[in-house]
Structures are given as structure tokens and as C-alpha cells.
């Protein structure tokens, strides 16, 4: 607006980003269940006197640690949040345009054009939560996983004598010597065919991917402990072969239901190529040894 002042159009502001942010106070994605559309605001146009337009307001989506974001159409991994406060731009805002002041030169002192900004983008994504834990409990329903977690930590999972008592993963912090601790996750029970969607199926198998150690829990009153262990391994292999690369420990639960002679027979049939421990969550027999084995394999 200055007479013969030359071009002075300012730049446009970029559009707002959609940003994921890790929040340790969140444990589920339930707050996103009914919020299907999340939109950041547009940038503001530039103005005279080389005034740059304001940037669009960024939108932050707080998610719990262990959240994985995938493209809804291709299934490609887009982002993964594993730490408190970690931020990842999920969808960047469109770039602001350049005002006409950028295009003046000695030979073209009155450019009458500017560079348009870029349009914003949109996409559909899928949010999945994979529980982060040092030790994941793997076993058939009613194998004693929830009871074990309840006696070694302050976690209070629902416990009953029927299959699929546990319908959501439970986390517990296990205290160890000298104020050390580690996190254990009680994963809902696996059944044969879980990798194909039977039972609770794929809904919970994904949580096992995020555990450092897999503690296979098989009840001492099982008809065939070795066969049950093989079935569990087979379901994990079908779901994701890389799971077999994780450290494995076999725990035989409910030994209080067996006689000394029965326990001796069980020990003779246990696999020799994997650390094993026999325990009872009822009378705490073998629990200190179990914690020692877990800690030594984590260290």
C-alpha cells in the first residue's frame, strides 16, 4: 500500500500438523473410539508489508506407550510410540505459499504473481495398542497366569475357574532385590487356532510381540504338558515367526495339586532345551526361583 513501494506480499502460514504424543497416564485407546475425524486448522494467508500469515494450530493426539499406527488401506507401519512425551507428526500440514516479494528482481520489479501454498492431506489410519512389558505370560485359558500376576505384583486381575476370565491384558510391576523391578503382562489365554482368529484370537496375540521374555505357563494337571507347550509355540509361529526368537521360559503352575511322585514324573518329561521352573501361586512354592530366572534372563 506504499506508492511505488514495490511488491510486499507476505508468505502464507503452513497448515496445522496432526501429531501423536506418548502419554504415560493413558492405558487404552478408548478416548479415540468415537472420535473418527481429527482435523487441524488451515494456515492464514500472507498480507501486505511482508507480513507472514499465522500457522494453522497443531492438533495433538495423546496415546499410551505401545501404540502402533498403520495405514488403513495398505497396512504399512506409519508410526510407533514407545516413550513418554515422544512426538511424531502423523499428517503434516500443507506448506504455506510464497508472497510476491520473493519474485522481484532487477528486471522484473513488479511481479504480479505469488506461489500458492500446498493443500492439506487426509488419510485413514488404524491405531493399535500393543502392551509394553518385560515379561509376557503365554498359556491356555485357566492355566494360572492371572493368579501368578496377582501374587507377584500389586495387580488385581479378575480370577475365576473358567476359561477367558481375562478379557484385557493386565500389567503388574514385579519387585525384585535391591529396589529393582520389572513389568509382567498377563495376556488373555490362547487356544488352538488363535492365530486364525478363534477364541479371542488375533485380538490379543499382537501384545505378545512387545514382550522381551515369554513365560509359557502350563498347568501341572495338564494331560500332556509337552504337547500343550508345542501347541502354544505353534500358534505363535503361525501368527508371527519372529516371536520364536524371543527368550522363552516354561513355568509349570499349580504344583500344589500334584503329589511328589507326580511332580517327579512331570520333571522327567519336561523339555531340556528351555529353562523351566515349577511353582504354586497358592502356597508360593517356587515363586522366588521363578523371579530369579526371569530377572537373570532380563539382565
N, C-alpha and C positions, 0 to 999 in steps of 0.2 A: 504493500500500500504506500510505498515511498516513490515519489515521482522520479522516474529514471533510475530507480534503485536496483534494478536488475532482478532476476529470479530469486525468490527467497522461500520457496515451498519446503516445509519440513518433512521429515520421514514419518511413515506410519508406524504405530506400535505393533509388536507381534501379538498374535493371539495367545490366549492363556493355555498353559500345559495342563494335562491330566497326569498327576503324579501319584505313584504308590509310595506309601511310607510305613515302615515297620513300627508296630506299637506293641510293647510287651504286656500291656494291660488288656489286650484282646486275645481271646482264645478260640473264637469261632468267626465265621463269615456271615452270621445270621443278620447283621446290620445291612448287608447288601442284598439280601434275599428278595426284597420287594422294591428295590431301587434299581430298575433295569437301565435307565438312561442317566448318564452323568455328563454334563456339558460345561466346558469352560467358556468364558466370555470372549468376545471379539476384541481386537486391538482398536485403538482410536485413530482416526485419520490425522495426518500431519496438518499443520496450519502455517500461516504466514510468519514472517520474522524467523524462519528456520526453526520453528517450534516443532519438536518431535511429539507425536501422539503418545498417549499413555498405553502401556502394555495391558493386554487382557489379564484379568485376575486368574491366577492358577487355582486349580481345584485339587485338593489333597484327598486321597483315599487311604485311610488308615486300615491296615490289615495285620493280622497276627504273624509272627515269625513262622516260616514254613509254608507261606503262601506261594503258589506257583500260578503264573498267568500264561494261558495258551491261546493261540488264535482259534476262534470258534470254527472256522472253515477247514483249516489245514492241520490243526493240532500242533503246530510248531510252538516251541517254547519261546515266550516273549520276555519274561522277567521272572525273577525268583527273589523273594525277600527272606533273608536269614538272620538279620541283625536289627537290634533296636535302633530306630532313627534312620535306618537305611532308606534312601530315596532313589526312585527310578522313574524317569519320565516314560510313562506308558504311551501316551499320544501327544506329540509335540504340537504346539500352536503354530499356525501359519506365520510365515515371515512377513514383517511389515515392508511396505513398498518404500522406494526412494523418492524424495521430493525433487522438483525440477532444478533445484540449486546444484545437484550433483552433475548435471548435464551441460552446464555452461562452459564455454571455452572462449579462447581469443577470437575464434572465427564464428562462433555461434553464441552470441551474448544474451539472446533472449529465447532459450528453448521453451517451447510451449507444451512439453510433454513430461511425464514422470513415469517411473517404473511401478506398475501395480504390485500390490502385495500378493502373497500366495493364499489360496483358500485353505481353510482348515480341513482336517481329515476326520473321518469317523470309522469305527470298526467295532465288531462284536468280539468279545473275549470271554474266556471261561476262567473263573477263579477256583482253584483247588487248594485245600489246606492239607498239607502232609505234616503230621506231628513230628517235631524235632525231639529226639531223646537219645541218650547214650545206649540204653538197652531196650529192645523191643521184645515183648512176650508173645510167643507164637505157639498156638496149640488149638486143639479141638475145643468146642464148647464144653463147659463144665470140667475142664482139666485142672482147675485150681489157680488160674492166673490172677483173678481178681482178689482172691483170698491172700495170695502171696503179696500182692502190692499193698494190701491193707495192713499187713503185719510188719512190713519192712519200711513203710513210709507213713506219712500222716494222711494219705489219700483215703477216701471213704467211698470206694465204688460199690454199686449195688451187688449184693451177693445172694444167690439162691441156688437150689439144687435142680436147676433145669437149664436147658440149652439157651444160648443167646440172652443171658441175663444182661451182659454188657452190650449196649447198643451204640455207645460212643466211646472213642478212645479216652482212657484216663491216664493222667500223668501223676507221678509221685517222685519226690526228692528223697533219695536214699542216703541217710547219714552214714559216714564211714569214720575211720580213725582220724584223730588229729584235725577235726573240724572239716574233713574232706566230705564230698558228696557227689552223687551222680543222679541222673534222671532216668526213670524207668517208665515205659509206656505199656499199658495193658491194652492190646489190640483185640477187638471183638473176635470171637472164635472163628476159626477156619473149618470148613467141611470139605470133603472130597468133591471137586467140581467147582470150588470157589473161584478159580481162575476163569471159569466160563460163566460166572455170574450167579451161580447157585448160592442159596443161603443169603448171607449178607454180601458175599461175593466181592466184586471189584470196589464196592463202596469203601472198604477198609484196607484192602491189600496194599493200596498205594502208600499208606502210612508206614509200612514196613521198610520202604525204600529209604527213609530218613534216619534209620537207627544204625548206630555204629556196630552194635553186637546184637545178635539174635539169640534169645534164650528160648529154646524149644521146651515147652512144658508138656509132659506126658504123665498121665495118672498111673500110679503103681498098680491099680486094679484093671488096667487095660488088658484086653485079651492077648494082644501081641504088640509090645512096646516098639520093637524094631520095625514092624510093618507100619505102625502109626507114624513113626518118625519119617519113614520113607515117603509116606503119603503127603505129609506136610512139606517135605523137600520138593516133591514133585509139583505140588500146587504153586510153590514159589517160583520154581523153574519155568513153569508154563506162563506165569504172569510176567516175570522179568528174570531172565537167566543170570543177570548181573548180581542178583540177590545172593546167589550161591558163593560169591566171592567174599561176602561178609564173614566175620568171625562168628562161629556157631558154638553154642554150649547146650548140652542136653541136661535138663533137670527132671528128675523123677519125683513127682509130688505125691502127697497122701500116703507116705510110707507108714503112717500110724495105722492104716487099715490092713497091714500085712504082718505076718509072723516073721520071726528071724529066719526061719527056713525058706519062706517065700522070698524074702529080700535077697538071700544068698543066691537063689536060682535066678532072680532078676539081674543081679550083678554079673553073673556068668554070661548072660545073653546081650549085655549092653555093647554098643559099637565101641571098637578100640581106637578109632581114628578121630575121636572128638572128646573134649573134656566133659566129664559127666559128674553130677552131684545128685544125691538123693536127700530129700528134705520133707519135713512136715510143717505146714503152716499152723497146724493146730497146737503142737507141743514145741514148736520152734527147733526141732532136731534138724541139724544140717544147715540152718539159716546162716550162721556165721561163716561156714565154709563156702556157701554159695556167694555171699558178698565178697569174700576174698578172691574167688575165681573171677568174678565179674570185674572187680577193681584191677586185678593184675592184668587182665586182657585189655582193659581200657588204658592203662598206663603206657 
